[in-house]
Amino acid sequence: MKEIPRIEQELIDCLNERFKLTEAHLKEPEWDRAFLAGQRSVIQFLSSVRIAQEEKNKQSITKRV
């Protein structure tokens, strides 16, 4: 599988601003609740990838020193 390009915190911040974490109301259609959850899921995934990339970067810097 191809490696994901570097993800910047600025991107995560922008996505968090545009797709804010909101509580889904049970009155909303199930599809809408699932859609909102999917948006947040993608942001959480990208955020976790960014954290892993930072850790990998720190480890590679430490190995060089």
MONOR-V828844 format. One line per field, one symbol per residue. ss: DSSP state (@ for helix, = for strand, . for the rest). phi: phi as a letter, one per 40 degrees, with the letter a starting at -180 (. if undefined). psi: psi as a letter, one per 40 degrees, with the letter a starting at -180 (. if undefined). A space follows every 50 residues. Layout:
ss=???
phi=???
psi=???
This chain:
ss=........@@@@@@@@@@...........@@@@@@@@@@@@@@@@@@@@@ @@@@@@@@@@@@@@.
phi=.cccddbccdccccccccbccbccccccddccccccccdccccccccccc ccccccccccccccc
psi=iiihihhiddddddddddgihihhiediiddddddddddddddddddddd dddddddddddddd.
